[in-house]
Amino acid sequence: MTMDPVQLSNDVETVIRELASAARLREGQLLVIGCSTSEVLGQRIGTSGTLEAAEAIYAGVENVRRELLFYPVFQCCEHLNRALVMEREAAERYGLELVSAIPVRKAGGSMAAYAYSKLQDACLAETVQAHAGIDIGDTLIGMHLKRVAVPVRPSIRSIGSAHVTMAYTRPKLIGGERAVYNREAANSAAPGNSNTCD
C-alpha cells in the first residue's frame, strides 16, 4: 500500500474526535492508543512497521490532544509486554507503576518508539485503566481500559489498511430492579414510597 501521510493524519484526527465526543473526554483523562503501523501499511502485524507512518498517526492524535488536553497513552507491542508510553506527569497523576525500557521499532513497535521520542518527558507504565481507547490494527487494548467498555462505531472503519475499533468506559451500573441511573428518573421518584431502604 502507498502511504499518504496527510490522509493518515486526517483520518486519525477524525476518529479521535469522534471517540472524544462519544466519551465526553475531559482534560487530564487517559486515552490509550494501540497501533500496528504494519497493519496500516497492509502488512501483518509486527513485520513492516515504519516511523513515517507512526509520525503521521501521532500528528492526527496531537491535533486533537492540543485542543482537548487529554493524556495520550501509546501501547507497546508484546515484546515489551504491552507497556505504555506516556508523559511522566500523567503516570504520576494516576499513581502508575513504571517499568524500565526504551521502546524501539523492533521491541516496542514503531508507534510507541515514535511517541517516546516526541513526548516531553516520556516514561513507560506497566498498565493503565484508561477512560477511552482506540485500536488501529487489532492490537488488543482491552487490558488497558477501565470497566465497563462501551463500543464506539467510527465513521472511518480503516486507517490505511488497518481495522479500527474504539471504546469509551463508564462506571458500573449497580443495584437491582429499584436502581435509578439518570437524574430525570431520580427527580420524578415519588417521595414517601413505602418500599424504602434503611
N, C-alpha and C positions, 0 to 999 in steps of 0.2 A: 504494500500500500504506500502511495506517495503521501507524505505528511504535509499538511497545510497548517503551520503553527498558529496563524491568525484564526482559522476556523476552530482549531482545538481550543484555543483560549476563549473564544466567544461561546462555544458550546458548553464548556465547563462553567463559565460565568453564568450562563442561562440556568443551568440545572442547580447550581449552588444557590442562586437567588430563589428559585422555586422551593428548594429544601428549607432555606432560612425562613421564607414566608410561611410555609406549612408548619414549621416547628416553632414559629414565633421566637426565633433565636435571639437571645439578648446579649448585650455586651458582656464579655468575660466568660461566656459559656463555651463548651468544647464541641468542636465539630471534627470527627475523625474521618480521615480520607485514606481509603485503601486504593491503590492504583498499580496496575501492571502496564507499564509502558510497552512491553512486548505485545500484550493483547491489543492495546491501542493501535499498534502498527500491524496488526493482523497475524501475529506470530503466537506461538504457545507461550504461556506464562513462564517467566524465568529464563527465556532463551535469547532475547534480542532487544532488551531494553536500551533506551538511549537517554542521555541527559538533555538532548534537544527537545524531545517530546515532554520530558519532565518540566523543562523550563516553560513550555507553552501552557501546560496544565497548571503549574504553580502561578503563572500570571493571571489565569482566569480566577483562581481561588483568591489571590491577593486583591484583585479588583473589588471583590465583594467584602473581604475582610477589612480593608481600609475604611469602608463605609459603615459596616455593622459592628466592627471591633470584637468579634468572636475570636477564640483561640483556635487556629487550625492545628490539627494533630495528625501527623503523617505516619501510617503504619509501615513498618519494615517488613521484609519478606521472612519466610520461615527460617532462613539461616541465622537470623537474629531473634528467633522465637516471637516474631511479630511485635517486637518492642516498638515504641512510638517516639517519633521526633517531635519536639515541641519547644516553645520558649520556656526557659528556666522559671520565669515569672509564673507561668501557668502551672508548672509542676509544683512549685512552692505553694501557690494559692490553694491547690487541691490536695496538698499533702501526699504527693505521689512518691512511690518507691523508684529511685533512679537506678539505672544499670550502666555499666561502663562499656561503651563501644562507639566507634565512629562508623556510621553506615557508608559503604562504598557500593558501586554498581553491582559487583558480584557477590556481596554479602550485605544485604540490607535492601538493595534494589535502587534503581535509578531515581525514582521519585523521592524516596527517603534521603538518599545521598544528596540530591539537589536541594531539598528543603533544609537539610542540616547545614549546607554551605551558605544558605541565604538568610536564615533566621538570625536575629541579633545576638542572642545568647542561647544557642541550641543545646539541648540535652536529650537523653533517652530515658523514658519511663518504661517500667515493665508492663504496666497495664493501666487503662483508664476506664471510667464509666462515663462515656460521652453523652451529651444531650441529643446529638443527631449524628448521622454519618452517611457518607456516600462511598459506594464501592464501584470502581471502574475496572472491569476485567475479572470479576468474580474472585476477589482475593480473600473473601470471608472476614468481614469486620465485626460480625455479631458479637464476638467475645469482648469487644471494647465498647458496647453500648449499654446504657442503663436499661433496666427493665421498666416499663414494657415497651417494646419496639412497635411502631406503627408505620407500615409501608407507605411511601410516597411514590406515586407514579410520575416520572419525569416526562416532559413533553418531548425530550430528545432521549431515545432509548439506547443509543450507542454514542460513545465518544471515540472517534476514529472507528476501529473495528471492535472495540471493547463494549461488552454489555454493561449497562448501568443499572444499579439498584440503589435506592435511598430509603432512609427511615429517620423518623424522629422518635423521641421517647416521651412517655407520660408516666405520672405516678400510678401505682397500682390502685385499682378500684377495690375498696374494702367494704365489708358489710354484707348483709343479706337482702331479703326482699324489701325491707323497710328503708334501706340506704338511699340517700339522695345525693346526686352527683353534680347538680348545677344550681346556681343561685336562684333562678326563677322558681324551680320546684321547691327549694327550701323556703323562699319567701311566701309561697302560696300554701304551705303546710298549715293546716288549721291548728291554732293553739288550743291546748286543753284536750288533745286527743287522749282517750282513755288508754290506748296502747302505748304507754310511755315506758322509758327505761330509767332506772335509777343508777 
